Amino acid sequence: MKYAISFLFLSFCIQTAFFARTHSVNDNQLVTQLKVVENDSTFWYMYVYDAGKKVMETKSYRVDSTTWIRKSLTEWVYDGDNCISQRERIWRGNYWDFTFSIDYSYSNGVLQNETQNVFSNGIASAIRKTDFSYNLNKLSTRKEYLKSQDGWHLTTQTDLRYKTGGTKADSLIISSYQADTLTSQSVSTFKYTNDLLVSQLTQQYTKVGLVNSDSINWFYYPNSTLLKTQKNKKWNTVILKWENFQRVDYEYNDSSQIMSETYQHWETMFWKNDLRYDYLYDSNNVMQKKMLSMPIYEDWRNTVSINYSDIIANNANTIRSTYEFWGGSTGDLTTSFIPFVFNNELVIRRAKSIQLSYAQYNDTILQNLLPQINSIGVYPNPSNGIFYITTHESTLKSWAITDLNGRILKQNENSFQSSVVDITELSKGIYILKVSTDNSTNISKIIKR
């Protein structure tokens, strides 16, 4: 089958819109656990939040009905509302090993730079960075670099141009480089009608000037912002004419919820079906099923369905991808790309089934439950063995875990505002956590369930 990246991206955007309408998330309800079955593996994700922001994700995998093995851990560090660092670690069997991080820098709250790093023996080395430039508070240039032994080298530069006073880009120039030498360059020009995007023309710079490459046109239902059709054309360099390439058609119900998406490609003289998605909703306009159909025996046949159930406050807590009659053994789980809302954000995850667990979240109640000493936060407490500690203001220098008799069981040095304490291998019970910062020492009790 043939698919255009633009088609899939547009489908993603439309899914974002209707999921936001049909799967709203309560502000006081955040996902705390996610159980994902992918192929023959089952993964368990746990999340920790601080002031409503996600600060830690742990991932484990199941080896039998009762045993889970740690796999990876991700932390997010904030300065106010801005994420300044994302750090990733993997479990080496007896310790957490830093593997990757992204550092972000801002000016007046606006992102200026992000740098990706890899770790070797605990030492970070920058490998990739992106710089952002702005003009009149609008993104104007994005530059991507790769690090080599002799320094940073520009790989891609994206320039956006706006009409005077406009908020939407009317052109975009992408320049590719190799060894600091320009190798290719393209320009995309956008047109809008009543603030709706209606066309995109992409051309390539060549020795003889600009040459047509791709064209996309968007068509909307009359007096509506609902997209009806997207058509993609390719420029034939031999006959110097535009040729149909792909299209996607959308249908909606009376509540403006998407009912179907039909994907086709051009074959000689006519449009040929590729696939179709159909959507079913309950009486409250909450989506119950997304069905994938294929053109079999010149008719649409449902092959795979994604089923949303256990609906609470418009949230699907159980999602299953199953075969239909024309796809395999009817009702059996099958791996597919499952879209679902995760804390007001659309996520698409490859899985057979997904189980979400929510917990009521309230800053005031949570802060009263947390053992806080001199602005040190430790949570969740109790936990299954993994704790997140943060100072918010000062820098953590080290932490140590002792039993009630003062015997040191684990300790670690640190140079961030937050850290992860993992005592999964220790027995259930009460332990003492001693945290040293750059200006104080704090002692807390932690409980392993």
N, C-alpha and C positions, 0 to 999 in steps of 0.2 A: 504494500500500500504506500501511497505517497501522501506526505503531510508537509505543509508549510509551517515553518517556525512561527510566522505571524498568526496563523490560524490557531495554533495551540496556545500562543500567548493571549490572543483575544478570548479564547474559551476560558482560560484561567481568569482573566479579568471579569468576564461575565459571571463565572461561578463565584468569584469574590462578592459580587453585588448581590446575587440571589441568596447566597449563604448568609450574608449579613442581614438580609431581610427575614429569612426563615429560621435562622439559628442564632438569635441574639443571646448574648451571655450577660447574666446579671453582674453588675459591677462588684458585688460582694461575694462572687463565686468564682474561684480560680481552680484550674485543673491542678491537682496535687499528685495524681498517679495516672500512668498511661501503660496499658498492657497491650503489646503488639505481637501478633502472630504473623511471621513472615516466612514463607516456604515451610521448612521443618523446624524453625527456631522460634522461641518465644522470648521477647524482651520486655523488661519492666523498667519504666522510666519514673523517677520521683523528682518532684520540683519543690524548691524553697523560694519564698518571696520575702522581700523586704520593702515595706511601704508601698506594696502593690506592684513592685517591679520584680521580674524573675531574676534571681541571683545565682541559682545553682540547679543543675540537672545531673542526675546520676543515672547511668544505664547499666542494667544487669541482664544476664541471660540465664535461662533455666536449664539445668542439667538433668533433673528428675522432678517428681511431683512436689518435692519439698525444698530442694536446694537451688539457690540462686548464686551465680558467680559474678562478681563485679567486673565491668568491662571498661567503661569510660566515665569521665566526669567533666562537666563544663561549668565555668564560673563567669559571671558578668559583674563588672565593677563600675560604679556610677560616681559621677561628680554632679550632684543635683539630679537633674533629669537626663543628663547626657551620659551614655555608656562610654567609658574611657578605655575599657579593656575587656576582651573576651579571652579566657584562658582554657585550654583543653588538656586533659590528662588521660592516660590509659593505665589500667591496673597491671602491674608486672608480676603479680603473684604474691608479693609481700609489701609493695609500696606503690604509691601513685607517682607516675613519671610524667612531667610536663612534656608535651609533644608539639603544641602549636598555640599561637596566640595572635590576636589582632589588637593593635593599639590605635586609639582614635584621638585626634587633637581637634580643638575647637577654637573659634574666635567669636566672642559675643554670642555663644550658643550655636554657632553655625559650623558644621563639619568642614575642616580644612584639609585633613590628611588622615589616611589609614595605612598602617604598616603591618604586614603579615610576617610572622617570625616562626622559625622551627627551632627546636631545642635539641641539643646534644650534650649529654652529661650535665643537664641542668642549666646550660648556658644558651641563651637565645641568640639566634642569628637572623637578621632581616633578609627576606628573600624576595619580597614583592611590596610595592607601595603604590598608592593612588593619591594624587593631589587634586584638589577641587578649587576652582576659581569662580568668582561671582561678579556680576555686573548689575547694579541696581537691584540687589537682593535676589537675583535670579542666577541659577547655575549657568555659567558660560563655557567653561572648559574643564574637561576631566582628562588627566594624564596618568597613564599606567606605566610603571617601570618594573624591570627585573634586575635583581642584584647579581653581579658576577664578581670575579676576583679583582677586576680593575674598577669597580664602582657601579653606579646605577646607569641603566640604559633604557631609554624611552622605547616602549613597544607599541602603544596605541594612544592616540590623542583624539578626543571627541570634542568638537566645538559646536555649540548651539547658538543660533541666531534668532532674535525676536524682532517683531515689528515694533516700532516706537509705541511705547505704552502698553504693548501686548504682554500677556502672561503665559502664552503658549508659544513654543518654538515653531517658527515657520520654516526652518531648515536645520539640518544636522550634517556635519562633515566628519567623517571617520578616516583618520590617517593611520596607516600601519607602518612600522619601522622594523628594520633588522640591522643590528650593528650600527645604530644611529643613522641609518640611511632609509629614506622614504621608499617603500616598496609598492604601496598601493594607496589609493584614496578614492572615496566615494562621497557623494552628497545626496541626501534625501530631502525633498521639498514637500512640505505639508500644506494642505488647504483646509479651511474650515468654513462651514455655513451655520450661522446662528450658534456659534461656539462649539459646534460638533465637528469632529474630524471626518472629512469626506474623501480625502485622497492622499496618497503618498507616492511620490515618484523618486526612484533611486537610479542614479547615474554614476558611471565609473569615469574617473579621469584617465585619459590615454594620451599618447603622443599626438594624436590628431584632434584632441579636445574631448568634450564630454560625450559619452556613449550611453544610451539607454540600457537599463538592466532589468529592473522590476517595477511593477506598478500595482498598487492596492487601492481599491475603491470601496467605500463603506456606504450603504444605503439604509435609511431609517424608515420606520412606519410613519405615515403622514401625521403631522402635528404631534410628534412624539420624539422622545430621546431613545426609544427602544430600537436597537439595531435589527434590521431585517435580513440583510445579506452583505457578505464580504466577498469580493472577487479579487483574485490575484492573477496578474498577467506577466508573461516573460517576453522580453524583446528578442525577436529572431534576427540575428546578425547577418543572416544570409539573404533573406527577402526584405529585411528592414521594415518589419511590421510587428505589432503587438499580437501575441497569441494567448488565448485563454490557458490558464494553468490549473487553478484550484478555486473552489468556492465553498462557502458554508452559509446555510440558511437557518434562521431562528424563528421560532414561534412561541407565543406567550399566552397566558390565560388572562381572564378579566382583571386579575389582581396584579398584572404586569410581572408575573413570575414566569420564568422560562419553562416551556413545556417540551421543547425538542430542539436539537441541533443536528443538522444533516450535513455531512462532509462529502464532497465530490471532487473528482479530478477530470480534466478535459482529455478526451480520447478521440483524436482525429476530427470528428464532426459533432460530437455530442458530449454531454456531461454524464459521467459514470459514477454510480454510488460507491463510496468507500465504507462509511460507517454512519451510525445514527445513535444519538443519546435521547432517551425519553425520561421525563421526570414525573413522579406521582407525589401528591400532597394529601395530607389529611384535612379534616374539616376546619382546622385552625391555620391552614396554609403552611404547615410545617412539613418539610419534605420527608417522605417515607422511603422512596426508592429512586435510584438512578439506574436506568437500564441501557446496556450496550447491545445494539443490534447490528448484524452483518447481512449483506445482500446474498442470500442463499436461495438457489432456484428462482432467481429473479423476484424475490420478495424479502422483506425485512424479517429476520429471525432473531429473537432475543437469545443472546449467547451468555452474557454475564450480567448479574445485577448486584448493585451495592444497596444493602438494606439498612435503614436507619431505624433503630428501635430504642425502647427504654427511654422515652422522651419525658424529660422533666424540665419545666420552665423553658420550653422550646429548645432544649439541648438534647441531642442524641447521645446517650451514654454507651450504647452498644452499636457497632457498625460491622457488618459482615459482607464480604464479597463472595458470591456463590455462583456456581454454574446454573444455567438454565438448560432446557431440553436440547437446544442446538449447540451447546458449548461443551458438554461433558456429562458426567453423572449428576443429574438434577439435584440441587441442594448441597452438593459438596463444596467446601471452601476452595477458593482459587485465588492466587495472588494477583492483585491489580493495583492501580493507582487510586487511592481512596481520598477524596476531598472531605475535609471536616473543619469545623471551627475550633480553634484552640485559643481561648482567652481573647475573643474578638478578632483573631487573625485567622485567615484561611490557610490551612496547611494541607498539602497533598503528600501522602505517605504511601509507599509501596508495602502492601500487607494483605493478609487474608482476612484478618479481623482486628478490630481495635476496641478496647474497653477503656472508657474514661471514668475517672473518679474525681469528684469535686469536693471541696471543703469550704464552708462559709469563711469568708475573710473579712475581718474588721480590724483596722489599725489599732484602735483604742483597746479592744479586747485582747488582741494578740500581744501588744506591748506589755499589758498587765500580766500576761502569762509567762513572758520571757524572763529568764534570770539575767537582769541587766545590772552590772556594777561598773560605775565610772564610764558609762557609755559603751560598754562591751555587750554585744548581743550574741547570744548562743541559741540556735534553733535549727530544726525543731528539737524540742526537749520535753519529754522523752523522744527517742528515735530508735530506729532499728540498728544503729551503729554509726551512721554518718551524720555529723553535725557541721553546721556552717557558723563561723564566728566572724564578726565584723566590728570595727571600731568607729566607722563613719568619719572620724576626724583624724585620729593619729595613725601611725604605722605600726603594725604588728611586728615584733622582733622575733618572738619565739613562743611556743606553747608546749606544755607537758601534761601528760595524763598520769595520775597516781591512783593507787587504791586508797582505801580509807585508813590504811596504816602508813601512808606516805611513800610507799615503794613506787618508783618511777616505772611505768609500763610502756609508755611511748613518748617521744618528744620530737620536735621539729623546729628548725629555724625558718623565718619568714621575712619578706620585705615588702609586703603589700598591706592594704587596709583590710583585707579579708583573707580567710584561710579555710581549709576543710580539715576536720578532724575525723579520722576513720578508725573506729574501734570495733569493726564488724567481727573480727576474730576473737574478741574478748567475751567473757561470759556475761550473761544478763546481770544487771545490778547497778549500784551507784558508784560513781567515780568522781574524782576531783580534777578539774581542769584549771591549770595555772597559765595565765596569759600575760606575757610581758610586752608592753608597747614602748614607744620612744619616750614616754613620760610617766608610766605607771605600771604597777603589777596588780593583776586582778585574779581572784579565785572564785570559781563557781562549782556547783554540784551539777553533774549531768547524769542522766539515767538511760541506760541501754535496756530496751525492752526485750 
